[in-house]
Amino acid sequence: MPENKKKKGEEVHEEMILDEEATKELEEKEQVDTPEEVEEEVKEHEKEEKPREVILEEELADYKEKYLRLYSEFENFRRRTNKERFDTIAQANEKLLIDILPVMDDFERAEKVLDESKDLEAHSKGIELIQKKFKTILESKGIKKMEVIGKDFEPDLHEAITQIPVENKKQKGKVVDVIEEGYFLNDKVLRFAKVVVGQA
C-alpha cells in the first residue's frame, strides 16, 4: 500500500515538472510584442496583400506629405527670421536717429544765435563744436572716416574721379585730393572715397 502511494506521488511530481516546462515553452513562444513591432508586422502583412503599385503610391503620398510639412516649417522659419532681421534694423535706425536729433537741435540754436548776433567768430566756433559732437556720435556707432590723402589708390576703397599730372614722381598712383570723403562702418566700406589720383 505505501508503495502505491509513493508511485502516485512520483507521478504527480513528474506531471508538475512537465507542466512547468510546457508553461515556460509557451511563455517563450507567446512573448508580447511591443506596439512598434506590432505596427511593423501589420505593415508587412498589408504589403504582402497589396499590389506593388498601390504600395508605391502610398509611399509617394507619405513622402509628399512629409515634404509639404517640412517646406511649410521652413517657410515659417524664413518669415520669422526676416521679420526679426527687419525689426533689428528698424531698432538700430531708431537709436541712431535719436542720437542724431540733439545735433539738429544744436544747429537750430546756432541759427537763432546768428540771427540775434552777427558775431561770425562765435558762430564759427559753435558750428565746429556741433561738427565734433556729430563726429563723436558717428564714431560711437562704428562709423569712421577714411584717411586717403597721400595713400596708394585702392579700387576696393577709392573711386577715381580723375587723374592729374604731378611733378613729384613719388605721388604717381597716390591720392592727391578728395572730392567726397569715404567712410567705414566697423571696418567695412560704408561709402567709397571719391578721389583724384596723381599721374606722372
NORVEN-V208358 format. One record per residue. RES is the residue in three letters. D_CENTER is the distance of its C-alpha to the mean C-alpha in Angstrom with 1 decimal. Layout:
BEGIN
RES&D_CENTER / RES&D_CENTER
END
This chain:
BEGIN
MET&94.9 / PRO&92.5 / GLU&91.6 / ASN&90.6 / LYS&88.4 / LYS&86.7 / LYS&86.1 / LYS&84.6 / GLY&82.4 / GLU&81.2 / GLU&80.5 / VAL&78.5 / HIS&76.5 / GLU&75.8 / GLU&74.7 / MET&72.3 / ILE&70.8 / LEU&70.5 / ASP&68.8 / GLU&66.2 / GLU&65.4 / ALA&65.2 / THR&62.9 / LYS&60.6 / GLU&60.5 / LEU&59.7 / GLU&56.9 / GLU&55.4 / LYS&55.7 / GLU&54.4 / GLN&51.3 / VAL&48.9 / ASP&45.7 / THR&42.3 / PRO&40.7 / GLU&38.3 / GLU&41.3 / VAL&43.3 / GLU&40.4 / GLU&40.2 / GLU&44.0 / VAL&44.1 / LYS&41.5 / GLU&43.6 / HIS&46.7 / GLU&45.4 / LYS&44.2 / GLU&47.8 / GLU&49.2 / LYS&46.9 / PRO&47.2 / ARG&44.5 / GLU&43.4 / VAL&42.8 / ILE&40.7 / LEU&38.6 / GLU&38.1 / GLU&37.0 / GLU&34.5 / LEU&33.1 / ALA&32.9 / ASP&31.1 / TYR&28.5 / LYS&28.1 / GLU&27.5 / LYS&24.9 / TYR&23.1 / LEU&23.3 / ARG&21.9 / LEU&18.9 / TYR&18.4 / SER&18.7 / GLU&16.2 / PHE&13.6 / GLU&14.7 / ASN&14.4 / PHE&10.9 / ARG&10.1 / ARG&12.4 / ARG&11.1 / THR&7.5 / ASN&9.5 / LYS&12.0 / GLU&10.0 / ARG&8.8 / PHE&12.4 / ASP&13.8 / THR&12.2 / ILE&13.7 / ALA&16.9 / GLN&17.3 / ALA&17.0 / ASN&19.5 / GLU&21.7 / LYS&22.0 / LEU&22.8 / LEU&25.4 / ILE&26.9 / ASP&27.4 / ILE&29.0 / LEU&31.4 / PRO&33.8 / VAL&34.3 / MET&35.4 / ASP&37.8 / ASP&39.2 / PHE&39.9 / GLU&41.7 / ARG&43.8 / ALA&44.6 / GLU&45.8 / LYS&48.0 / VAL&49.5 / LEU&50.3 / ASP&52.0 / GLU&54.1 / SER&54.8 / LYS&55.3 / ASP&54.5 / LEU&52.3 / GLU&51.8 / ALA&50.4 / HIS&48.2 / SER&47.0 / LYS&46.1 / GLY&44.3 / ILE&42.1 / GLU&41.4 / LEU&40.3 / ILE&38.0 / GLN&36.5 / LYS&35.9 / LYS&34.3 / PHE&32.0 / LYS&31.1 / THR&30.4 / ILE&28.0 / LEU&26.1 / GLU&26.1 / SER&24.7 / LYS&21.7 / GLY&21.3 / ILE&23.4 / LYS&26.2 / LYS&29.0 / MET&29.7 / GLU&33.0 / VAL&34.4 / ILE&38.2 / GLY&39.9 / LYS&36.8 / ASP&36.5 / PHE&35.1 / GLU&31.5 / PRO&30.1 / ASP&26.5 / LEU&27.4 / HIS&30.6 / GLU&32.0 / ALA&35.7 / ILE&37.8 / THR&41.1 / GLN&43.1 / ILE&46.3 / PRO&49.0 / VAL&49.3 / GLU&52.4 / ASN&50.6 / LYS&49.3 / LYS&46.7 / GLN&45.0 / LYS&44.5 / GLY&40.8 / LYS&40.0 / VAL&38.7 / VAL&41.8 / ASP&40.7 / VAL&37.6 / ILE&37.6 / GLU&34.2 / GLU&32.2 / GLY&28.8 / TYR&26.0 / PHE&23.0 / LEU&19.9 / ASN&18.9 / ASP&20.6 / LYS&19.0 / VAL&21.6 / LEU&21.5 / ARG&24.9 / PHE&27.2 / ALA&30.7 / LYS&33.5 / VAL&36.3 / VAL&39.8 / VAL&40.4 / GLY&43.8 / GLN&45.8 / ALA&48.9
END
